[in-house]
Amino acid sequence: MSGELASGFTIVAGSQISLALAISALLFVIGLVGFLCRRNMIIMFLCTELMFQGAALAMIAFARMRMDVSGQVFVIFILTVAAAEAALALGLVVLLYRRRETLSSDAWSELGES
């Protein structure tokens, strides 16, 4: 099923794309379960990053399936935003830890209540 186009791109077999999509779905589900089950803010943050990476892998697989680079370019923007979000989130986690000496999200649950 795999051949080569005149431009030098190879046509990817459907099984390779379905494998990439299965791995991306697995990454997303692991991140989602970890985010919902854990109360440690650093673990929750890492699970969010895992969900980002699963979504990025799916976009790359779909872009490869369509032989279009727009999905890959979009992933570069997603990674840039994720890096900025990582810096802000880790700074916030350090600030919260210095205030309460714990990283449990339960300790901060009363912030929204008046």
N, C-alpha and C positions, 0 to 999 in steps of 0.2 A: 504494500500500500504506500510505501514511502518512495517518492520520486524526487526529481530535481527540476525546478523551474528554470527558465532562461536567465533570470536575474541572479541565480546562484542560491536562492532559498530552497530549502527542502520542505516537501509537504509532509507534515507530521501525521502519523497513523492515529486513528481515533482512540486506540487503547492508551497511548501515551498521554493524550489530553484528558481522558477520563481518569487516569491515575493521578494526574496533577490536580484535577478537581476533587477527587476523593481525599487526597492529602490536605488540600486547602479546607475542605469541609471538616475533616478531622481536627485540624489545628483550631478552626473556629469553635467547634463544639468543646474541645478541651479548654479553651480560653473562657468560654461562656460558663461551663460548669465550675471552673476554678473561681471565676468572678462571683458567681452566685453562692458558692459554698464556703468561701473563706472570708474571714473578717480582718485579716492583716492588710493594711493599706498598701504595702509594697507588693504583696502577692496579688492583690486586686489590680494594681497598676501593671504588673507583668502579664497578667491574664488579658488585660485590655490590649497590650502590645501584641500578644499572641493572636488575638482576634484580628488586629490590623494586618498582621503578616499573612493570615489565612485568606483574608479578602484580597490582599495584594497578589498572592499567588493565583487566585482564581481569575483576577483581571489579566494577569500575564498569560494564563492558559487560554482564555477566551481571545485575547489579542493574537496569540500564536495560531489559534484555530482559524481566525479570519484573515491571517497574514497581514495584519495591520499593526503599526507601531503606536497608535494612539493610546492603547491600553497600557503599554509599557511606559510611555511618557507620563500618563496619569499616575502610575505607580511611583514614579520619581517624585512627583508633587506630594503624594501621600506620605512617602518616607520623609520628606522634608518637614511636613506638618507634624508627623509623629516624633521627629527628633526635637522639634520645638516644644511639643507637648510633654515629652519626657523630661526635658530640662525644667519646665515649670512645675510639673507634678512632683518630681523628686525634691525640688526646692520647697514646695508646700509640705511634703511629708516630713522633711527635716524640721521645718518650722513648727508643725503640729507636734512632733515628738519632743521638741524642746519645751513646749508648753505643758504637756500632760504626762510625759515620760512613758507613753504607750503608743503603739501603732494600731490598736484595735479600733475599728470603725464604730463599735458600740459606744466607745467613750465620747465620740463626737456626734452621736445621734440627736442630742438635744439642741444642737445649734439652730435648727429650723423652727423649733417650738418656742412660742412666746409665753 
